[in-house]
Amino acid sequence: MARLLRALPLWPFRESPGRVVRGCAGSECRDTGSLTQHEPTLTKAEWQKKLTPEQFYVTREKGTEPPFSGIYLNNKEPGMYHCVCCDSPLFSSEKKFCSGTGWPSFSEAHGTSGSDESHAGILRRLDTSLGSARTEVVCKQCEAHLGHVFPDGPGPSGQRFCINSVALKFKPNKH
């Protein structure tokens, strides 16, 4: 029985609202179970007190900021982008690029080693909210919605993490 329970997370992902997906590649999505491991769960009212209305809308209600409106879209300063909700490091400025899409774009998450994202601060989830399959990017620590990842980025990964500025807090490198 224990062997069967350990094998369950390896079964192919079947669409189910609220389930977590790491490493989605077409139909090769895998269910990884619950996310929150470090950050205590806050109530809706507590999140609303902690965040601005726009931050709450994007990170807690899976919204999207208008294109070309984010404060980090054209930021070229060296540093690290952290989760606005829990301060986890998510993306390095070294992996930021101009995609022309209207949102800050990154070629990989901080802590990624090749295709291994087990030490990254993000997780992937299947998102079918607009009627087609996309891959949502969430903070591993607090489950904040950050944006989406698409397979049209630069090499070598070919990924474009399209992230809402309002979901991020930038910390410049100390000189």
BELFENRA-V333432 format. One record per run of one state. SS is the DSSP state (~ for helix, > for strand, _ for the rest). FROM is the first residue (numbers start at 1). LEN is the number of residues. If there is no record, write none. Layout:
BEGIN
SS;FROM;LEN
SS;FROM;LEN
END
This chain:
BEGIN
_;1;1
~;2;9
_;11;1
>;12;1
_;13;8
>;21;2
_;23;7
>;30;2
_;32;12
~;44;7
_;51;2
~;53;9
_;62;17
>;79;5
_;84;5
>;89;4
~;93;3
>;96;2
_;98;6
>;104;3
_;107;6
>;113;1
_;114;2
>;116;1
_;117;5
>;122;6
_;128;6
>;134;6
_;140;5
>;145;6
_;151;9
>;160;4
_;164;1
~;165;3
>;168;5
_;173;3
END
